[in-house]
């Protein structure tokens, strides 16, 4: 559903862009007579309708994957090729003023490309708007810029934005808040915002984690009416330091237990299905295999779907609740019931400044402006107790965090820090 929606939004962009170009040709050639101007306008619309769709799709693809100079060179080559084709076609069809019209069309392409690439590069519509507001010396022009930005919102943010990050995972096992064991680089993680879908997966490297083989994956499809979610993970039973030490001396078996959960929430109910299976042991890097098996298992499950009545706004999942909290620049605290297995979990978090960590992120080239770094201190409460976490993120690009510290039951602290060099599985 989300892929169809994204394609529809690109088509809408192509239609609007083609209408604007058609208007340019109509106005530029009107003095030569209405019939000639109308013909030129129609030719322009039919030419750019497919070209704009292809161009926008390619621009999004390049901005997500390559450096700015590669994007600029690629876009320049496309602009030259497309407008050479445009001029040749209008010259062949005897458009009265092909040179002037093509120049104006090319200027529109350059402007539209610059704005689109800027928003995509900034990481979000919010970050781009904030940067424009901060650096604009003519703030009276901001409302006009906002009209362009608002039009592109559906193309570059929310349901169609895609941002991804990889993380190095370190583990700390603590007793009475004193670090007793520290293991660096024991795993990796992946997080993404893509087509209205939040994804997070993490796993250990057994060769670096004393043969511990643990991994999990969660995805959430967000919408205004609620969340649809799916998750699975290898199960474990480490509750104290003794259990952790035993696990460190253990060896992964040939078969391991997995827990799988799928559900949805809306304004009236939270529904979910949970099951446990035992399956062949895979590694985190082989995630695609157990992930496909887990999806198939839950789809074919005979487990009875559980349901819980809910009133008010749809309860978000943990991923979407944290994502919304980071994106809301005005909020200093966030509280919410969390949808997963019912709504028996609550999230409470507060935003704080952290100058020391901000400077660290700048030195690591993970951020440019230390003044935009925020730390989100939170806790998740359920019937089993409370788990604390900290999330550091950049307000100028708030979709994905720079660092996460998560302490389940206070014994184990997992540290996820952005690192583009780590190995992660391919996740679609």
ABEGO torsion letter per residue (X at the ends): XAAAAAAAAAAAAAAAAAAAAAAAAAAAAAAAEAAAAAAAAAAAAAAAAAAAAAAAAAAAAAAAABBAAAAAAAAAAAAAAAAAAAAAAAAAAGBABAAAAAAAAAAAAAAAAAAAAAAAAAGBAAAAAAAAAAABABAAAAAAAAAAAAAAAAAABEAABBBBBBBBBBBBBBBGGBBABBBBGABBBBBBBBGGBBBBBBBBBAAAAGGBBBBBBBBBBBBAAEBBBBBBBBBBABABAAAAAAAAABBBBABBBBBBBBBBBBAABBBBBBBBBBBBBBBAAAAAAAAAAAAAAAAABABBBBBBBBBEBBBBBAAAAAAAAAABAABABBBBBBBBBEAABBBBBBBBBBAAAAAAAAAAGABABAAABBBBBBBBBBAAEBBBBBBBBBAABAABBABBBBBBGGABBBBBBBBAABBBBBBX
